[in-house]
Structures are given as structure tokens and as C-alpha cells.
């Protein structure tokens, strides 16, 4: 995963609460950090995390799948640029990629950690997937050039 794969970046500085006894970021914490970056990504798309005011529409994202690939450790006080992009846009789901790029590492163009998250738009009353709003898909197309998968 290369830095050039991303249009959106969010800065992050590793805190003491992010690390474990080995003095590197605790593996589960990567998902918490990635989720915060995704929130900022949705703001960049000009859609709040609760897309289209979904808090009033009884619909929200559910995480259906997460995966991580660790390339090299990230330590306390490292300064990161978190790249977020839409890897796939489905009819009711979105697959996001998050790259953790270390500033000043000498390898800034290669992600130290790569995370993939699949979010599904669920109706909160029926607990069934429902289509993503067209204006949400249009925002992703305008910002990222990604269109719905066929």
C-alpha cells in the first residue's frame, strides 16, 4: 500500500495509552485509531459519520469485516499520517482501506500497517442491509473517483 494510493490523510501522534508493554502500538488499538480516521474521512466527503442524518432515519453502518496487515512496528510518540480511501463501493456496503504512514521513518511512502474495514448500511428496525444513499455514493465518486461495483 503506497502513499500515492490516497487522497485523504489525517495526522495522528501515538499516545502513551496506545502502546503495550513492548512499547509499540497494541494491535487492537490500530482499529480504534483507524475508526477515528474514518470518521474524519467521512467529514472530508462532506458527509457526517451518520451519513445523511441517519440518526433520524433508523439506519447506520455495522462493521461486517476487519483485517490488518502489519509491516513494521509503530512506537510511542511516532507521528503518523493516516490515509483513508474507498477501495470498493457496493450497493449497501463500503470497503475502506486505512494506511498508517510514519513520518520521518525513511519509509514514509509505504504503509507500516494496512487495515481494511467493510461497513454495511443496516436498517436499525429490520436489522437488514439497505442501499447506500445515492448522494453518499455521488460524494465518493466526486472526491475519490470510485463508482458503485456492478
Buried (B, 14 or more C-beta within 10 A) or exposed (E): BEBEEBBBBBEBEBEEEBBEEEEBBEEEBBBEBBBEBBBBBBEBBEBEBBBBEBEEBEBBBEEEEBEBEBBEEBEBEBEBBBBBBBBBBBEBBBBBBBBBBBEEBEEEEBBBBBBBBBBBBBBBEEEEBBBBBEEBBEBBBEBBEBEBEE
